[in-house]
């Protein structure tokens, strides 16, 4: 089962996400400090760090829920797909975004089925608009993406009845119906049990094999699948380290960024981290 990427790829030299000395203030607190980061198309990347390190603020810059401070020299602090002004819904055929906030909004829609929840991704809404036509091609793409994420048996279920793990798989399928070239995943394993997390990791590996660029924002190193070769470590709104996974997913760098002793264990190609 494959889900082809958008038929209108961007120029290869256009970065997926580019931050140039981005600063963000929430209330009276500066939560991002001169953050500079360039993520290229095709470059699977994980942003890793403890709670409060700036991960959520980074996501909200991309979704335009937060805006960076203006640069005195007039230069642009944030670009997405080469654009300094963008609408997330208009980028959905290039960049799919999966966040927990979306799940809560969909769960509030009475009577919403899984099929309808995924179909709504075509229209960048929480429901299928009454005046919009749903074609058989759309329904087929819903089935394809649900199959890719292992959620096809949930097609007729009520969205609000799903477990946390089932919800994550459906949300990823919803983002994939637009055949994006990249997927931004915000803390995807939050609230998942061990089996659900294994399903999630398997789904991420399938997506990487399909050629979809993954940008993973997390504090769980178990989520950093082998296909993600680049790791960016964040602490207190700053980049502490940026480099190959083999260099950074180790005891010393992780102990530094999390502010305490961390021990990394590898078993059958999978990494786990333990405190102390």
Secondary structure, DSSP 8 states (H G I E B T S, - for coil): ------SS---TTS-SEEEEEEEEEETTEEEEEEEEEEE-TT--EEEE--TTSSHHHHHHHHTTSS-----TT---SEEETTBSS--GGGGTTTEEEE-HHHHHHHHTSTT-BHHHHHHGGGTTSSS--TTS---HHHHHHHHHHHHHTT-GGGTTSBGGG--HHHHHHHHHHHHHTT--SEEEEESTTTT--HHHHHHHHHHHHHHHHTT-EEEEEES-GGG--TT--EEEEEETTEEEEEEEHHHHSSHHHHHHHHTS-EEEEEETTEEEEEE-
